[in-house]
Amino acid sequence: MLDIIQKAIQAGIGATAVSAEKIESILGELVEKGKITAEEAKETARKIVDDGKTEFEKAKGDVQDSFKELLQKSNLVTKDQLESLEARVAKLEQATGAPSDASKDSEESASME
């Protein structure tokens, strides 16, 4: 799943690079024809780049939000949730004097020998 998302983002970046080249070409042609000044071309290019960055960050946030929502709907446990539960279990085992999984594994290995 992450691979698909990564490929989609890379495709978007590739499209952006091609678009940037095309924009530079078009703006260059307009300057050569005298339709706009070099300064106007630079300002337009800067605005397009800034707008592109803003849109990319927004899209990135949207993808992250969608992915989080998908994970929540799929009832998968996150790493943070797992670590929290492991810590709680270890604390309970310590409080009750119950052996942890690690010590149980050691005892089972020793009894098999």
Secondary structure by P-SEA (a helix, b strand, c coil): caaaaaaaaaaaaaaaaaaaaaaaaaaaaaaaaccccaaaaaaaaaaaaaaaaaaaaaaaaaaaaaaaaaaaaaccccaaaaaaaaaaaaaaaaaaccccaaaaaaaaaaaac
